[in-house]
Amino acid sequence: MPTISRRHFLSLGLGCGGLLLDACWQTQGTANHLDRAKVIVAGGGFAGLNAAKALKRIAPELHVTLVEKKAAYLSCPGSNQVIAGMMPFSALAHDVASGATKMGVNVLASTIIGIDPQKKNITLTDGTQLPYDRLILAPGIDFRWDAIEGYNEAASKHIPHAWKAGAQTLLLQHQLRAMRTGGIVAITVPDNPYRCPPGPYERASLIAHFLKNHNPRAKILILDAKSRFSKQAAFTHAWQKIYPGMVEWISSEHEGRIDHIDTRHRIVHTEFNHHKADVLNVIPPQRAGKLVELADLQDPTGWCPVTPLTFESVKAPGIHIIGDACIATPMPKSAFAAQSQSRACASAVVALLSGKTPTHPILINHCYSFVDPERAISVTGVYSYQPSGKMLETLSSGETAPDGDWRQEGIYASDWYGLMMKETFD
Ligand SMILES: Cc1cc2nc3c(=O)[nH]c(=O)nc-3n(C[C@H](O)[C@H](O)[C@H](O)COP(=O)(O)OP(=O)(O)OC[C@H]3O[C@@H](n4cnc5c(N)ncnc54)[C@H](O)[C@@H]3O)c2cc1C
């Protein structure tokens, strides 16, 4: 696997951002209809907010409306730290409207309940219909509640998933604090694709850090539907060196997949075994946020196929889908990837509204995971659009080596977090 250095990555990242913006600014001279064009962005998370802001940055005269159902956004990045008591819950909350409003985005606090791709309008909960020339959907994920026998939305009220930040984050945190001495924490992990591929293993590491200090005879069991996982070498190294004997990873090759869960007794039955937990964290299989069903934009996998040149749906012209909800393989579903896609999509939307051909995007993902409060590991990928296959292709990738400087990565990870929140919400 080819690797890239941090300096090379940063130069690519900054360079590509610059190229995209240059291309877009060039469209402005001929964009004689942009001041009459309407773009609606649905979802004010990492993908949607960054798309709305990028549209206004590229074409200030464009009418951009962002619709988000929640007044305060609760960030999943950082939520593993909250579970492990390293960060206050309040640090996850961000105001959706203020930063975007400052840039001239019209922010509406409402839920979209209808999409009409033919008439090109959306309907809000109060019945208001808003017309659009281009619609960008960024609804994140929902859970496939029927995927694991015995586990459903009602069960999640006492067996948390904590895979959307909020009450679930606090429920898992409280259960860990209240666990008996020497108890077992079991985390079930779904097969790909799902939100934040390294997230479950970061969670296991940070829970191990908490338990090492508060309940050192406790153990963590990871029951995985996969046979390999993101940043596996570095995570495995961390568990052996920092938390010896505390974290056990059980792959589907070893025990088979989860057969069913007895939520009353907190027992996970795999095909060949069963495990009783004191604290059970079930991360269910996922799909695109339900919003996409309003225009039937998902495929049988539950995710939305798009052409990555513009992130336009292959099922409904004029509707673009970005972030966790879209299929942008081989990009993972992360906040960083969502932000990268949002900028490429905004650039393409402005080009299309101006009658121009969108430029071929170069997209980046850079994903950090903490293994304790100070040390982090990362994985990086650079992706380009392949016109022949209408696909993205990995140009280069790399990840932290087991003997890398993890403390320095920890500093970079904290910097990234601060920067990401500022760029998205300020
Ligand atoms: C534990 C954990 C840790 C993570 N850590 C990292 C990390 O360190 N780095 C990283 O890059 N990524 C991380 N991620 C992944 C990251 O959270 C997601 O990839 C990211 O949130 C995706 O952004 P999005 O905008 O697609 O979706 P979301 O952030 O979920 O935003 C979707 C928004 O759409 C709104 N919405 C949905 N339907 C409607 C509707 N009908 N009307 C109006 N609004 C609607 C929702 O309210 C929501 O605000 C982590 C995830 C988890 C679970």
The ligand as an SDF file (V2000), in Angstrom:
LIG
                    3D

 53 58  0  0  0  0  0  0  0  0999 V2000
  -18.4390    7.5890   18.3370 C   0  0  0  0  0  0  0  0  0  0  0  0
  -18.1360    8.3250   17.0530 C   0  0  0  0  0  0  0  0  0  0  0  0
  -16.9420    8.9990   16.9050 C   0  0  0  0  0  0  0  0  0  0  0  0
  -16.6370    9.6590   15.7050 C   0  0  0  0  0  0  0  0  0  0  0  0
  -15.4270   10.2950   15.5900 N   0  0  0  0  0  0  0  0  0  0  0  0
  -15.0880   10.8650   14.4170 C   0  0  0  0  0  0  0  0  0  0  0  0
  -13.8130   11.4990   14.2700 C   0  0  0  0  0  0  0  0  0  0  0  0
  -13.0020   11.5490   15.2080 O   0  0  0  0  0  0  0  0  0  0  0  0
  -13.5150   12.0330   13.0710 N   0  0  0  0  0  0  0  0  0  0  0  0
  -14.3770   12.0020   12.0140 C   0  0  0  0  0  0  0  0  0  0  0  0
  -14.0320   12.5060   10.9260 O   0  0  0  0  0  0  0  0  0  0  0  0
  -15.6120   11.4110   12.1330 N   0  0  0  0  0  0  0  0  0  0  0  0
  -15.9850   10.8430   13.2870 C   0  0  0  0  0  0  0  0  0  0  0  0
  -17.2210   10.2580   13.4290 N   0  0  0  0  0  0  0  0  0  0  0  0
  -18.1350   10.1860   12.2540 C   0  0  0  0  0  0  0  0  0  0  0  0
  -18.9760   11.4560   12.0940 C   0  0  0  0  0  0  0  0  0  0  0  0
  -19.7270   11.7160   13.2540 O   0  0  0  0  0  0  0  0  0  0  0  0
  -19.9410   11.3060   10.9120 C   0  0  0  0  0  0  0  0  0  0  0  0
  -19.2620   10.7490    9.8170 O   0  0  0  0  0  0  0  0  0  0  0  0
  -20.5090   12.6610   10.5480 C   0  0  0  0  0  0  0  0  0  0  0  0
  -21.3170   13.1320   11.6040 O   0  0  0  0  0  0  0  0  0  0  0  0
  -21.3130   12.5960    9.2410 C   0  0  0  0  0  0  0  0  0  0  0  0
  -21.8310   13.8720    8.9560 O   0  0  0  0  0  0  0  0  0  0  0  0
  -23.2460   14.0390    8.2110 P   0  0  0  0  0  0  0  0  0  0  0  0
  -23.4120   15.5080    8.0510 O   0  0  0  0  0  0  0  0  0  0  0  0
  -23.2900   13.1540    7.0390 O   0  0  0  0  0  0  0  0  0  0  0  0
  -24.3270   13.4700    9.2280 O   0  0  0  0  0  0  0  0  0  0  0  0
  -24.7580   14.0610   10.6580 P   0  0  0  0  0  0  0  0  0  0  0  0
  -23.5840   14.6520   11.3330 O   0  0  0  0  0  0  0  0  0  0  0  0
  -25.4880   12.9820   11.3640 O   0  0  0  0  0  0  0  0  0  0  0  0
  -25.7780   15.2380   10.3210 O   0  0  0  0  0  0  0  0  0  0  0  0
  -27.0390   14.9670    9.7760 C   0  0  0  0  0  0  0  0  0  0  0  0
  -27.9990   16.0810   10.1820 C   0  0  0  0  0  0  0  0  0  0  0  0
  -29.2000   15.9870    9.4010 O   0  0  0  0  0  0  0  0  0  0  0  0
  -30.3010   16.3170   10.2240 C   0  0  0  0  0  0  0  0  0  0  0  0
  -31.5200   15.7450    9.6200 N   0  0  0  0  0  0  0  0  0  0  0  0
  -31.7860   14.4490    9.3720 C   0  0  0  0  0  0  0  0  0  0  0  0
  -33.0100   14.3080    8.8160 N   0  0  0  0  0  0  0  0  0  0  0  0
  -33.5490   15.5470    8.7190 C   0  0  0  0  0  0  0  0  0  0  0  0
  -34.7860   16.0630    8.2330 C   0  0  0  0  0  0  0  0  0  0  0  0
  -35.7570   15.2490    7.7620 N   0  0  0  0  0  0  0  0  0  0  0  0
  -34.9890   17.4130    8.2750 N   0  0  0  0  0  0  0  0  0  0  0  0
  -34.0420   18.2470    8.7740 C   0  0  0  0  0  0  0  0  0  0  0  0
  -32.8420   17.8190    9.2470 N   0  0  0  0  0  0  0  0  0  0  0  0
  -32.5930   16.4890    9.2230 C   0  0  0  0  0  0  0  0  0  0  0  0
  -29.9400   15.6790   11.5750 C   0  0  0  0  0  0  0  0  0  0  0  0
  -30.6520   16.2750   12.6310 O   0  0  0  0  0  0  0  0  0  0  0  0
  -28.4170   15.9460   11.6470 C   0  0  0  0  0  0  0  0  0  0  0  0
  -28.1230   17.1470   12.3420 O   0  0  0  0  0  0  0  0  0  0  0  0
  -17.5690    9.6310   14.6290 C   0  0  0  0  0  0  0  0  0  0  0  0
  -18.7860    8.9570   14.7800 C   0  0  0  0  0  0  0  0  0  0  0  0
  -19.0710    8.2960   15.9740 C   0  0  0  0  0  0  0  0  0  0  0  0
  -20.3890    7.5880   16.1230 C   0  0  0  0  0  0  0  0  0  0  0  0
  1  2  1  0
  2  3  1  0
  2 52  2  0
  3  4  2  0
  4  5  1  0
  4 50  1  0
  5  6  2  0
  6  7  1  0
  6 13  1  0
  7  8  2  0
  7  9  1  0
  9 10  1  0
 10 11  2  0
 10 12  1  0
 12 13  2  0
 13 14  1  0
 14 15  1  0
 14 50  1  0
 15 16  1  0
 16 17  1  0
 16 18  1  0
 18 19  1  0
 18 20  1  0
 20 21  1  0
 20 22  1  0
 22 23  1  0
 23 24  1  0
 24 25  2  0
 24 26  1  0
 24 27  1  0
 27 28  1  0
 28 29  2  0
 28 30  1  0
 28 31  1  0
 31 32  1  0
 32 33  1  0
 33 34  1  0
 33 48  1  0
 34 35  1  0
 35 36  1  0
 35 46  1  0
 36 37  1  0
 36 45  1  0
 37 38  2  0
 38 39  1  0
 39 40  1  0
 39 45  2  0
 40 41  1  0
 40 42  2  0
 42 43  1  0
 43 44  2  0
 44 45  1  0
 46 47  1  0
 46 48  1  0
 48 49  1  0
 50 51  2  0
 51 52  1  0
 52 53  1  0
M  END
$$$$
